[in-house]
Amino acid sequence: MRNGKIITARLWTNFSGEIPSVAPVIFGINPQKYETVCIYLAKSSSDPNIFEQKGKKVFYITQNSKPLAFSPTAFFKIAKILRTEGVDILHCHKHKSVFYGAIAAKMANVPIILAHVHGMGRTRNLKRKILNRFLLSHVDRIFAVGEAVKDDILQSNPAVKPERVINTGNSIDCDYFSSNVYNKQTVRRKFGIPENSFVFGTAGRLAPTKGLRYLIRAFAQIKKQLRNVELLIAGTGELKDRLEKRAVKLGCKDSVHFLGHVDNMPEFFSAVDVFVLPSVAEGLPKVIIEAMAAGILCIATNAGGIPEILGNGPYGLIIPVKNQDALAEAMLKVANMPKQEKSALISTAKEHIRKNFNHNVMIKKFEKIYDALVTEKIR
């Protein structure tokens, strides 16, 4: 403790210049009780760091442009920071940070160690299982981004007690996504979308796990029945060329628009009538939460934690993974859905997101968990 405050350190693998989505949550946790310092294993960007800009202490274990390789000295560097700063809680994000952080925290006698797991399949091989058995035995709580991630952690790590794994969910700035300041037609012209089109959209890495080949096949099917439909795809990745060739082969190339990386997602959502997430594997995807907050009707598969977001149906349409026929049927259904029914579904979904996935909800969750652990382990 310092000046009567609990010192919390957040440990990440690498600073790449991006603003962490949890930044508003970190800034929102009771500043009268908790003070946060930030540690990165590596620094690969010279961009400004928002935590430094907001007056937080920030430490980089190495200034190398590449993510940190195995480094025995890193344990001692982290431990020294933890001791010097008087850290009470070490909150580690992702596996490599847990590896270095848990060991360094034990060296520095940090009372509380937390591991934050952000996706599925993180215990994916025997080496990781053996390492986790050691590491997680020294961790006080494991935070899972969604119920599906929690189940995955417990199934992959049988030695971990269920009560030590907490589903903290995910969160967004609902006001940022719901305050639509963009003109739909203007944005559509920017993206090359014809007027009076019905627009489906998706966003994410162009990778096999995102199931985009099923989406393009389904889109080609409904294009035969609905001539004015268009498909926007935001994102970059290894499958771009293959997906473009598939659209050509299926005869829908002119109606499938690959936008590349999109920085302004609220603008993207303003051009879309229906958001589709055809993933074959997911944790708790933030993009669908953002789309729902933006007032976009959603269709998604039942992969991972998606049903947790869509409430198994009341807040959007859920289909089986790898099923282009079911996806095409759902896309036709929403395209022909009566306006009143669609508006009611969107309104219910927005309220669901605001109540369960807003940053202030996450802040309260972390404050409650931190408070309980401080009472148990420090006071």
N, C-alpha and C positions, 0 to 999 in steps of 0.2 A: 504494500500500500504506500501511497505518497500523498501527503496533504489530505489525508482522510479519504482518498479515492482508491477504488479497486483498479489496478492496472491490467488492462487486457491487451495482449499482443495478437495481431492477426498475421499469420504466416502463409505466403503464397510461393509458388514455384518461380514465377518470372514476371517482371514488369515489362509489358510490351507496348505500353502507351495507351491502352484502352482503359476506360473508366469501369471498374468492376460494378456489376449490377447490384451488388450488396452495399455500395457506398452510401446511399441514402439511409439504409438500415443502420450501418455503423455510426453515421453522424447522428442518427435519431435515438440511439440508446442513451438513456438518462445520463447527460453529461455532468450532472451534479454528483453522481455516484461512481460513474465509470469513465476512465480515461484510456484512450486507445493509442497504441503505437503499432506501426506497420513494418513488417520484415519481408523482404523478397530474397529468394535464393540467388536470383540472377537479375541483371538489368540489361535488356536488349533494345531499349528505346531511349532516346534523348528527349522525348516529349515530356511536357510538364506532368507531374503526378498530382492528382487532385487532392490527395491526402496531405502532401507538402503544402499545396496552395492554401489549404484550410487550416494550416497550423499544426498538423500532426507530425510527430517524429517518425521519420522513415529511414530504414536501414537496408542496404543492399549487401549481401554476403559476397558477391562477386560482380564486377562490372563487365564481365564477358558478354558478348552479343548472343552466345548460344546458351541454352538452358544448362544448368549446372550438372556436370557429370559427377561420378562418385568422388567425394572429397572428404577425407577424414578431418581436415582442419575446419570444415564447415560446422561440425558439431561444436567445436570449441568456440568458434566465432559467435554462433547463435547463443550458446550457453552464457558467454560473456555479456551479450546484450541483455539477455533475460535477467541476469543477476544485477547488472548496472542499473537497469530500468525498474527493478523491483517488481517484475511481472508476477501477477497472481493467477491469471488465466491465459493459457496459450491456446488459441483457436486456429487449427491448421486446416487449410483447404487443399484437398486432393492428396493422392498417395505419397508423392515424393516429399511433400511438406510434412506429412505425418511421420515419414521415415526419419527425416532429420530432426523435426521438432520434438517428437516424443522422447528420443534419446537425449537431445540437448536439454530438454525440460527436466528430465530426471537428474542430469548432471548439475543443473542449476537449482534443484529443489523447488521447482514451480508446483504449487499445490494442486492446480486444476489443469488437465490436458484434455482438449476436445479435438475430435476428428470430424471433418465435414466431407461427406461423400456426395458428389454431384451427378452421378449417373449409374447406369446398370453395368454389370460385368466387370467391375473394378477388381474383383478377385478372380482373375481369368486364367491363372495357371498354377501349377504346383508350387513354383518358387514364391509367387505372391501369397498363396495360402499359408506356407510355412512362415514367411516374414510377417504376415498379418497376425498369426497366432501369437507371435512374440510382441509385436507393436501394440496391438489392440488390448492386450492384457494390461498395458500401462495407461490406457486412455480411459478417462472417467465417463465420457458420454460420446456416442457416435451420432452425428446428425445426418439424417437421410433426406434427400430432396424428393419426397413423395413416398407413399406407402409401398409402391412397387420396388423402389430402391431399398427400402427397409427390409422387405421380404428377401430381396436378393442378397443383402448383407448377411442376414441370418442363415439363409440356406448355404451360402458359400463359406461361412465362418461358424461352424457349429459350437465352437467353444465360447462364443460371445453370448452373454445372457441377454434375453430379449428386452429386459427392462433398461438396459444401457443404451439401446438404440431408439432414437426419437425421430419421428417424422416431423420435420420443421417446415416441410412444403417449400414453396417458392413465392416470390412476390415481385410486384411491379409498381410503378407510379401510375395508378389508375387515371388520375387527372390528366397526365401527359398524353395518354393514349385516347381518352374519351373526349378531349377538347378538340374536336375536328375544326381546323381553321382553313382547310383546303377546299377549293372548288373542284368537284368531281370531274367535270368535263375538261377543265384546264389541265388537271393531272393526267387524265386519259390521253389528251392530245400530246402531252409530253412523252408518254409511253408508247405512242403510236397506235392507240386503240380507237377504232371507229366509233362514232356517236351511236347511241341507242343500242349498244352491245350489252349483253349480260356477261359479267366478268367473273371468272374463277381465279383465285390467286393462291400461291403457296410460297413459302420462303424457308431457306435452310441450305445446308451443304448439299451439293450435287454429288451425293454418295449413295452406295447401295442401300444402306439402312433407312434412307428416307423414302424408299418405295416410289420414286418418281416415274419409273417405267410403267407402273400400274396406273398412275394418274394420266399419263399421256395416252395410254391405250383406252382408258375409260373416256377421256375427253374426245378421242377420235370416234368412239361409238356414239356419243350424244351429239356430236357435230353433224351426224347424218340426219338427226331429227330436229335440232335447233341450229339454224344456220347463223344466227347472230351471236353465238357464244365465242368468247376469247379466254385465253389462259395466260396469266402472268406468272413467271417463275423468277423469284429474287434469290440470288445466291451464286456462289462459285464452287467449283470442285472438279474432280477427276472425270466425272461422267458427262460433262457438257457436250462434247462432240458426239458421243454415243446417243445421248438423248435428242440432240438436234437431228441426227440421222434417222432416229426412230420416228420423229414427227414428220419428216419428209416421206418415209416409207408408208406411213399411215395416212398420208394425204391431208395433214392438218398443219403443215409447216407455217403457213401464213397467219394462222390464228394462235400460234404458241410463241410467246414473247419472252426471250431470255434476257433479263435485265442486268445480270451480273450482281455485284455487291451493291446493296441499297443501304445507305446510312440513315435516311429519314423514313422510318417505318410507319409513322402516322400518315405521311403523305402517300405511301404505298397502299395502306389500308383504305384510304379515301377513294381509291380508284376501283376497289374490289367490292363485288356483291356478296360473294361467298368465299370463305377461306377453307382450303382443303389441306389436311396433313395426312398423307398416305403412308406414314412410316411403318416399317416392319419391326423396328426396335426403338424404344424411347425410355427415358427416365421420367421426368416431369417437364415437358417442353414448354419453355416460357413463351414461345412465339404464339401458341394458340391462346394462352392467357391474354397476351397483348391484343390479339385479334378480337377476342370476345369483349375486352374492355373498350375497344374501338367501335363496338356495335356492329360487328360482322358475324353473320351466321356461319357456323363452323361444321364441317364434316371431317371426321378423323377415324383412324383405325382404333382397335382396342389394344394397341401395343403399350406395354409398360404402364405408366401412370396416367395415360390419357383419359381412361374412364373416370379416374379420380377428379379430373378437371371438369369433364362433361357430365359428371353425376350419373354415369351409366345411361345417359339419354335425355334427361329433362332440359339440358342446356345446349344441345346440339345433336347431330346425327352420328352414331357410331357404327362402323362396319368392320368385318373381319379383315385381318391383314392379308396381303397378297391376293386380293379378290377384286379384279377389275370390273366384273359384272355387277357386284354389289355396290362398288363405288359409282359406276355409271348410273345405276338405278337411283342412288341417293342424290347424285348431281341433277338428274332429271326431276326428281321429287322437289328439290328446293327451287329449281328454276321455274317450276310451275306452281309453287306454293302460293296460296292466297296472301295478299299483302298484310291483312290483319293478323293471320296466323304467324307469319314471319316476324312481324313487329313485336308480337307478344313473346315469342321465343327469344328474340334478341334482347328485349327489355329484362326478362327473367335472368338471362345469362349474364348481362352486365351487372345486375345486382348481386348475383352469386359471386362474381369475381371481386367486386368491391368489398364484400363481406369476408371473403376467405383468402384472397390473394393480393391484397393491398399492402404496401410497405408498413403501414402502421400496425397491421396484424402481426407481421413478422417481428417488428420491434418489440411488441408486447410479449411474444413468445420467448424471444431471447432474454429479455429482462427477467421474466419469470424463471427461466432455467438458470441463468446466471445467479439470481438472488438465492435460489434454493441450494445451489452448489457452494456459494460463498458461506451460507449459514452452516452447511454440512462440513466443509473442509477447512474453513479459515477461522470462523468465529465460534 
